[in-house]
Amino acid sequence: MPTVGDNIGSVRRTLGLTQEDLAERADLHVATIRKIEQNTQTTPRLATINMIARALGTTTSALLGDASNAAARKEPGFRQVALLDLRKALTPVHGADGRLLAAQAEVEPPTMARATEAVRTAEALYGANDFGATLASLPGLLAETRALVELASADDQPKAFSLVSQTYQVAARLLVQLRAHDLAYMATIAGRQAAEQSRDRLTQARAIGPMCWLLLRQARLAEAEALAVDQADQLEPDRISRADIADVAAWGWLLVEASAAAMRDGRDDTAQELLALADVAATRVGSRASGPMVYGFGTGKVTALRIESAAIAHNPLRVLELTAAAPPNPTSMRASCWQRHRLDVAWAHAQLGQHGEAENVLADLGDRAPTWLRHQRYAKDVITSISTSRKRAMSDRLANLARLVGAAA
């Protein structure tokens, strides 16, 4: 299975470049190129891979190895193959004197600018459902941001800790998606600890999200709600109209997390109260949401959650009525949130026997985000319900969807 170093060497040789040529183009030391290609630097930093990709005229994803893509494809044994480097990064082994027993030498010292760009790239890869590339990038990115903390000045350390926290948050969300819950828990704890050291309340609020999602996946509903409400209470603005937009959006996200937990716990009145407050926050944010914390939060997200609550209450007609009345805009929320909303719509159509409409929604998701869809048990359940209740032979389109998500044909 080719590594990052193997892929870089292959592309470099195809272009007729020497290692010295590539180092000059990428503005890196030739020793860095040499170590990566020789696989002695097993998890090069994402910023370094970005620079090499630009120099080679290719994409970062193209240089990342196939092991991580095996995880995205849910291949047998992927955890042992693809998660090993990330497990090592999350659970490093220290000797009696506190030194890392398998410390990785950094040829290129990290800088704040490069680390910031690398974290944004990892977030973008995850947001684009490129789970393989995200997974491959995380071990090196964790090493890079943690090294940055050691090198940063006292004034810059809070920002460095914020980058560490954001990296752990990406790792946690990905690991929840891959259902590697033990590692996800480690990542959420480390992300919250780094957030505390950042002394930035928005980073601290943002770090709550992955933990809430993990608790939901583990059916720890009351704990998820309590955690989100506790953090929301600390962040609640005194006056919404004058509060900073980022603060309002962070508060709104926490209310959304709490509402989702209350919905699943059968506490509809509490869920709707929380959602009403989230709607106030979303209205205040409007279209001005920007930046890593507030991106994707707005009225569309709140609408999608109202529709989700109808699905949880097993009311497919209400799901379709709400969707028709105010269809959430895919650009008004994170891609994964919009995709989850569309699964609710597919479920509603399937429940009403509108199998063609359900297939249309699922096929669109399969075209847009096949890797994401493959990891959704909800999609598998919807496709299974269609296939078991159909009166005609399964269409080729439905059969392909069933194979994609591992549903019985």
N, C-alpha and C positions, 0 to 999 in steps of 0.2 A: 504494500500500500504506500504510494508516494507521499513523502513529507513536503513541508513548505520548502525546505532546502532543495529537495529533488526537483520540484516544480520550477523554482527560480533558476536553477542550473540549466534545466531543459529549455526554458524560454530564452535565457541568455545565449546559449549555444546556437539556438535556431536563428537568432539575430546576428550571429557572428561576432559577439562581443566577448572580450576577455573580462576577467573579474576586476581588473584595474579599470577598464572602460566603464563597467557598471557602477563601480564605486564612485568614479568621477561624476557620472551622470546623476547619481542619487545623492551626491554630497555626503558620502559615508566613507569611513576608513575601509580599505581593502580587506583588513583583518576581519571586519564585521561580515562582509560578503563571504569570505573564506569559511568562517566558522558556521555560518548559516548553511551554506551548501554542503559542508562536511558533516552536518547534523550534530556538531558538538555544542551548538546553542539550540537546544531542542524547542524552545518556545520564544522565538524572537518577538520583540515588542511590535504591537500593531502599527505604531507610528513608523517603525523601520520598514515594515512590509508595505505600508502605504507609499513611502518614498521610493522603494524598489519598483513597485507596480507602476508608478508614474514614469520612472526612468525606462521601464521596459515597454511602455505603451499598452499596458494591460490593466485588468482590474485586480483589486485586493482579493476578491473572492476566487479568482482564477488561480492565485498563487497558494491559497490555503489548501491543505491536504484533504484526501478523501475520507480519512478516519472520522472526522467530524460530520461529514455529509452522511455517513452511515447512521449516525444518531438521528439526523433529520429524516432519514428514510425508515427509521425504526427497524433496522436490520438486526437479525439475531446476534446477540453478544455485543451489541454496540456499546453497552455501558463499560465493559471491560476494556474495549479498544479506545473509544473516543473520550470517555470521561476520566481516564487515568491522569492525564496531565492536569486537568482542572481539579481533580481530587487532591493531587499533590500540592497544587497552588493554594487550595483552601485549607489543607491540613498538613503544613510543613512539619518536618521532624527536626527537633532541636537537640543538641548535645547537652551534656551536664553543665557546660559553661554558657549555655544560651545561644551558641552559634548554630546556624542552619547546617545540618549535616550534608545537604545537597545544594548548597548555595550556587546560584547561577551568576557567573561573571557578566557584568554589563560593559560592553565595549563602548557604546555610545551613551554618555550620561543623559538621563532624561531632562527635558526642560518643561516649564509650565505650559508654554505654547503648544509644544508637540503632544504632551500628555492630554491637554484639553481637546485638541483636535482628534486624538485617538479615541478618547471616551465618546465624543460625538459620533465618530464613525461606528463604534460598536453599538451605540444606541440606534443609529440609523439602520445598521444591518439587522438588528433584532426587530425594529419596527417594520422592516421590509420582509419579514418572515424568512430571512436567510439564516436559519438556525445553524446550519453547518459552519458558515463563515463566522458567525458570532461565537460559537463554541471554540473554534480553533483560535480565535483571537484572544480569548479571555485569560489564559494562563500568563501570556506575555504581558498583557495589559495590567493584570494584578501586580506582577513583578515591577512593572514600570512605575505605576502610581505609588506603590509602597516605597520604592526607592526614592521617588520624588520627595516624600515626606522627610526622609533622612537628609536629603540634600538642601531642602528649602530653608530659607531664612525664617526667623521667628515671625516676621510679618506675613510671609507667604505660606506658613504651615497650615493655617485654617483652610485656605483654598486647596492645598494639596490633599488634606483630609477629606474635603468635599469630593474631590475627584476619586479618591479611594472608595468613598461611600457609593458614589454613582456607579463605579465599576462593579462593586459587590451587588448592587441592586439589579444591574443587567444580568449578572450571573444568577441571582436568585430567581428572577422572572423566567429566564431560560430553563433553569433546572426544574421549576414547577411545571413548566410546559412539557418537559421531557419526563415528568413524574419521578424525578430523582429527589425525593422529598428530604432524605437525610442530608444530602449536600445543600439543598435549597435552604434548610434551616440554618446550617452553618453560615451560609452566605448572608442570610437576613440578619443574623446576630452580629456578624462582623460589619455589615453595612450600617447598622444602627450605632455601633460603637464608634465607627469612624465619623458618622454624622454628628455625634455628641462632641467629638474633638474638633469638628469644623466650626463649632459655635455659631452655625447658621441655622436659623429656625426653619427655613424653607427646605434645606437639605434634610433636617431632622424630620420634618413632616413627610417629605417624599419617601424617606426610608421606611415609613410605616406600611406603605402600599404593598410591597412584596410579602411582608409578614401576614397581612390581612388575607391576601390571596391564598397563601399557603394554608392558613388556618381554615379558610373556606373549603379548600380541597380535602382537608382532613376532617371535615364536618365538625370543627370546633367553632360553632357559629357564635355562641355567646361571647367567647373570648375575642373573636374577630371584631364583633360589634363594640365591645367594651374598649378594646385597644384604640379603635378609630375614634370613638366618641371622646375618650380621654385626651387624645392629641388634638382633636378639633376644639375642645373646650379651651385648651391652652392657646390656640391660635385664633380664636374667634375675634374678629375686629370689633372695636367699640362702636364705630360708625361705618357701615358698609359703603356709604356714598363717598367717604373721604379716604377710605383705606387703600393701600397699595394694591394694584391689580394682582400681583403675584401672591400676596398674602390671601386675598379673597379666593383666588383659584385654588390655592393649597387647602384652605378651609373647606371649599366646596368638594374637592376630591375626597377628603376624609369623610365628609358627610355621605358621599356616594358609597364609599367602602362600608360604612356603618349600615346604611340602608340596605345594601345587597345582603349583608349578613342577617339583618332582621327579617327580610323577605323570606329567606331560606329557612329561618327559624319559625315561620308561621306567625310572626308578630306584625301583621299588616298595618295596624294603626301607627305603630312606632316607625315602621319603614316609610310610610307616607309622610309622616311629620318630618323625618330627616330629609326626605326627598324634596319636600317643600322648601326647606332651608337651602338645600343645594341649588334649587331653582333660582332662589334669590341671588346666590353667589354667581350662578351662570349668567343671569341677566346683567349683573354688574360687569362681569368679565366681557361679555359680548364678543365682538370679533377682534378684540385687542390682545387676545391670548398669544403669548410668544415666550420662547425660552424653554428650557428642559422641564421645569416644574409645571407650568401652566399650559403647555402645548396640548391641544386636543380637548381641553375642558371648556364646555360651554353648554348652551341650551340643548344642542344635539345629544350630548352624552346623557343629560337628565331625561330627555324624551326616550332615548333607547332603554334607560333603566325602567321607566314607567311601562314600556312595552314588555320588558323582561318580567316585570312583576305580574303582568297579566298571564304570561306563559307559565310562571311558577304556580299561579292560581288555577292553572289548567283551563284557561278561557281563550281558546283560539280565535273566536270571533272578535273579542276585544283586542287581541294582538293585531289583527288585520285592520280593524277600525282605526286604532291609534296610528298605525303605520300609514294608512291612507290619508288621515287627517293632517299629520305632520311628519312626513318621512324624514328621518335623520339624514343629514348630509354627510357623506363619507369623509369630506374634508374637515368636518367640524369636530372630529374626535380621532383618537388613535386608531390605526388600522385594525388592530385586534379587537377593539370595542365594536367597531362597525361590523366586522365579520361575525362576531358573536351575536349581534342584533339580527343579522341576516339568517342565522341558524334558527332564531326564534320564529322568523317569518316562514322559513321552510317547514318547521315543526307545525305551525298553525295550519298551513295548507295541507300537510299530510294528515293531521287530525280530522280535517273536514273532508277528507277523501279527494282533495284537489291535487292528485299526484303529479300531474303534468306541471302545474305551477311550482310545486315543491321541488321537482327535478330541475326546473329552470333556475331556481335560486341556488340549489346545490351545485349545478354545473357551472354557474357563474363564479361561485366560490372556488370550485376546483380549478378554474382557469386563472383566477386572480391570485390565489394563495394555496396551492396544493400541499405544500409542506405543513402549513398551519392546519389545514383541514385534516390531514392525516393523523394529527395528534388529538383531535377532538372526539371524545367518546360520545358527546351529544350528537355529532354528525352521524356516527355509527348507529346510534339508536334510531335516529330519524330514517336513515336509509333502510335499516332492518325492518322498521314498521311499514314502510312503503312496499318493500319486497314481499313481506308476509301477507299483506292485505290485497295485493294486486290481483286482478282477475285475468289479466293477460300475461303473456310471457314477458320476462324482464327485457326492457330495451337495452340496446348496446350502451347507451349513455349511462343508464342506471347501473349496469353491470360494471362499467369502468369505475364509477363512483364507489361501488361496493368494494371493488378490489383496492382502491386507493385507501379507504379507511379500515379495511379488514373486516367488513361486514359479511354475513352469510348471504350467498346469492339465492 
